């Protein structure tokens, strides 16, 4: 599988595929998936959002590498993350595999790749970002999700972004 297989899949579908990669990684690393539901809830919101700003702002705050820069909630002016969720995630992220941070960052990069722009043709920026994620998964011998459930999310819909849908329906964990 490679990025070109996703040419006809909307940005919503591409982000959903990235989140499915994240779920496969959590499962393959034998993490307690119940502990990660809060993160998945935030990530899956992408497929049903009205505006990208709120999603991108919360996700950038919960990416492990960013969140772990601060030892206390007060050290950073979090806009979306509350104190309890900060503490929970700070503890959850202690000693996690670096693959988790890399994949969450990839999901963020795919989701924001066309921010404030029109998706032209096949949306090359998000295809390239998704290609990096697929290569990362392959190099680390992590199972790629089946593309079949994502094919119905057409790049022809909603100017390449695709129609909104409940991405949680695709989740193996939620």
N, C-alpha and C positions, 0 to 999 in steps of 0.2 A: 504494500500500500504506500502511496505517496500523495503529496499535496494536490497533484493534478486530478486525483480522484474526487476532489471536493470542489471542482470548478463550478458545478451547478448547484451547490449547496449554499444557502444563505449564511450571512454572518451569524445569525441566531443559531443555525444548525452547526456551524463551525465551533462556536463557543460551547455549545452543548456537547459536542464531541470531545473537546478539550476537558470539560468537567468529567466526562465519562472516563477519560484517561486518568484523571486524578483519582476517581473512585477505584479504578482497577489497581492503581498504585497502592492506595491504602489497603486494599484487600491482599495484594501480593506481599506487602511488608508486614502483614498480620497485625495491623493496628486495630484497636477496639473501635470499630466504625461508629458506635454510639457516641464516643467522645468527639467525633468529627462532624456530627450533624449540624452544629451551629455554623461551621465553616461552609458546609455544603448548602445550607439554607441561603447564606449570603451569595454564594456563587451562582446557584440556580436561578436567582432572581433575574439574571440577565435576560433570559428568554421571554420575560413578561414585563419588562420595564417600559415606562413611557419615555424617560429621558436618561441618557447615559451617565450624566454627571454624578448622580447620587450613587449608582452602582460602582462607578470607577473610584469614587472617593472612599467608600467603605472598604472596597477590596484592597486598595493600596494600603489602607490602615491595618488590614489583617494579614498581609503577606508576612510570613515569619521573619524574613530578614529585616523588614522595616519595623515591625512591632518589637522585636527583641533589641532594637537600638536603645530602648528605654526600660529601665528597671522598675519605674513606678509610673502610674497613670499621670501624675502631676508633671512629669518631665516633658510631656508633649501636649500640645493643644489639639487633642483629638476632636474632630468635628462630628463624627458619627458613632464612634465606638464608645460605649459607656464604661464606667469603672469596673463593674462586675464582669463584663465580657472581656475587658482587657486582662484582668487577673486570671480569668479562666484560660484564655488563649495563651497568655504568658506561661502559665504552668504546663499547658498542653504541648507547647512548642519546645520545651526543654529537652534537649538531646534527640530531636527528631532527625530522621534521615534527610540529607541535603536534597534528595530528589523531591521531597515535598515542596520545599521553597521554589525549586526550579520550575516545577509544573504549575504551581499557583501563579508564579510570575508569567509563565507562558500564557495561561488563561487570561490574565489581565492584559497582556500585550495583544492577544488576538482580539479581545473585546474592545480595546481602545484604538486598534490599528486604523480605523476609518473615522475616528472622532472628528467632528466638525468638518467632515468632507463627504462628498458623494462617492458612492462605490461605483467605480468605472469598470465596465466589462466583467471580469471574473473576480474583481477585488484582490488584486495581486498582493497588497500589503498583508491582508489577513491570511492569504494562501501561504505566503512566505513564513509568517509566524507559525501557522499550523504545521508547515513542513519542518520547522525547527523542533516542534514538540514531537512530531512523529519520529523524527530521527533520534531524538533523545530517548524516547520510549524504546525504540529498536536497539539502540546502543546499550541500554541498561537492561535489556532482555525483559522488558515489562510488556504484558499483553495489551495489544491494541484492541479497542472495542470493534465490534462488527460495524461496518459503515451503513448497512442496510436500513436501520431505523432512522437514519439522518437524511436519507435520499429524498424524502418527501418535503423537506424544507428548502424550497426553491429560491434561487438567487433572483428569479424573475419577480418575486413578491416584494413589495414595499421598498423599492429602489435598492435592492440587494441586501437589505437588512433582514428581510423575511418577515412573515407575519408573526405576531406574538403567540406564544403557546406556553403551556405549563411544562417546563422542562423537568420538573420533579417526577413527572410520569415516566421519564427515561431513566431515572435514578435506580441503581441497584441497592442503594442504602437507605434513602428516605422513604 
